[in-house]
Amino acid sequence: MWEPSEAVRRNCRLTAYLAWLEAERDLRFDGYGALWRWSVENLEAFWQSLVDFFDVDFRRPPERVLPSPIMPGANFFPGSRLNYAEHALASESDHLALIYRREDGRRLELSWRQLRDRVARLRAGLRALGVGTGDRVVAYVPNDPQAVVGLLASASLGAIWSSCPPEFGVSSALDRFGQIEPKVLLAAERYRHGGKTFERREEVAAIAEGLPTLEASVLTSDPEVPMPGWLSWTDLTARFEPLAFEPLAFDHPLWILYSSGTTGLPKAIVHGHGGILVEHLKQLALHTDLGVGDRFFWYTTTGWMMWNYLVGGLLVGATIVLYEGSPSFPDLDALFSLAAEERITYFGVSAPFLMACRKQDLSPGARFDLANLRGIGSTGSPLTAEGFRWVYDRVKADVWLASVSGGTDICSCFFSACPLAPVRAGELQVPALATGVAAFDADGQPVVDEVGELVVTTPLPSMPLRFWNDDGDRRYRESYFEHFPGVWRHGDWIRLDGENRAVICGRSDATLNRGGVRMGTAEFYRVLDRLEEIVDAVVVESRSGGEGELWLFVVLTAEAELDRELEERIRHELASQLSPRHRPDAIRAVGEIPTTLSGKKLEVPLKRILAGTPVEEAVDPGTLRNPAALSDLIRAVEEGDSSTG
């Protein structure tokens, strides 16, 4: 679909790094594949070259890069001292660091100098509240400048940051924040979404009440009606002190992210200052080719790892673009309008968003001036070949489109973008540097050209330091290293060929096993995406012993009807494209597919519900973007409002 032009090959940052390796290390590589193999086989040499190339400011130099690569427990750059926030705020210029847009048109921009001033003031306020190294600062906030300032001020002190969006219900927020015993809560009293303003004063009061370790609660605005016992943002940031940064160990905790929490208490995943710093320098500069002069956008909330990844754009000098609101208000063109108005150069969204635009037959390239747009990132789920073709047909013919795959667990990508590699429809572009990837069969043996478990055989510096309150790292080891000792099992099905061309085939815990024929759910969705009547879908195998039934839930276009003819066409396409054993036993039409707040389909919780698990035990509705959709789906099952065939 795309190949780098000669200008891209000559001017991208990955080429500059290759030239530096040749000049400084006498290393020459014939293309990305050779560089990747060297980086995987020579971890210490690669990571040392990376911190040298980016001139990482170690307040105290490390004793070594990586004493042992054995997982879990690989310890990068032991003995060193640094600070993530110091690198994120390295510039003191008057160039733009941040642009904030809200769906109602509100706009704010901050220069690097202004951003540093705001961080310095909040840092002084947090210090006055007694916040220091190791304390937790939590935030119940939308994707706005206060969130970015809060993260950087906390990190400058060595405090540990954690956030979630105000869409979360009280119990969902407490399930997360309650685990980590925070000292300070930052909270927004309202947020905008879908053309509406949502008041959250009652919710933030209940969250504060449910966190007995709090010593201060702060509203991130100046309320017209004060809340008793709460500080306002102006109160907290009134005092200025020169900006300073605490020198911290490479593995000092930076932030805590959470697993989806759709079933049970979410895992509290701890990442470190140094690991995130060097991993994001690698990903954002070398893989995504971002730097000074770029405007970097990703549609996200503060509860998804992509928000932390977006803030990482500051590390490479890019201007980050924040957006508060719905991606489909007033219509699905809203984000493309934003891209044109703010002259965004790298535009990140989810695969379901791009597929929704395709289903609505949108043509953003014809409606908007996207001359500045050179790259599009897609994540959250696999992007189908049809999604790729829509981007090149309807958005921009010469754009660099990268479908990437990673996770909250590493706050980064296993498969990433590459400005020196071609883009092929439906495929991930390249395995990331220093990331040894493979597909394993059930016996832990590598397989090629067939579906296997995605595993990582090399440690990454941004792998979790630990889970919070996980004595002896028991849950941590069970989550990633129980199946294949010493090898990270991620939980995705993947197909890899001999050249590391890759396609994600769905979550391995949502595998469809029909008569011994295993199939990833993503392969189902690729077939269904070709049917114009289907807007969205989720497929689930109900299993309470033996082989269960295969249930397919579809969202149809306004003109379509789930009659016998369409049902038979769906079954025929799935049987012919996949296997006869993967014809659905039941097909139901629903108004919307239930998803998490980050847009992931509820495959595993639905599987449990259909197998007989009570809904309240299978899923926390506070983690859902559209909890009513789950109720409607369950009602469709119970009422049998469509033929099962």
Secondary structure, DSSP 8 states (H G I E B T S, - for coil): -B---HHHHHHSHHHHHHHHHHHHH----SSHHHHHHHHHH-HHHHHHHHHHHTT---SB--S-S-S---SS----STT-EE-HHHHHT---SSSEEEEEEETTS-EEEEEHHHHHHHHHHHHHHHHHTT--TT-EEEEE--SSHHHHHHHHHHHHHT-EEEEE-TTS-HHHHHHHHHHH--SEEEE-SEEEETTEEEE-HHHHHHHHHT-TT-SEEEESS--SS--TT-EEHHHHT----------EETTSEEEEEE---SSSS--EEEEEHHHHHHHHHIIIIIIS---TT-EEEE---TTSHHHHHHHGGGGGT-EEEEEES-TTSS-TTHHHHHHHHTT-SEEEEEHHHHHHHHHTT--HHHHS--TT--EEEEESS---HHHHHHIIIII-TT-EEEE-EEETTTTEEEEE--TTS-B-TTSB-EE-TT--EEEE-TTS-B-SSSEEEEEE-S--TTS-SEETT-GGGHHHHHHHTSSSTTSEEEEEEEEE-TT--EEEEEEGGG-EEETTEEE-HHHHHHHHTT-TTEEEEEEEEE-SSSS-EEEEEEEE-TT----HHHHHHHHHHHHHHT-GGGS-SEEEE-S---BBTTS-B-HHHHHHHHTT--HHHH--GGGBS-HHHHHHHHHHHHHT-S---
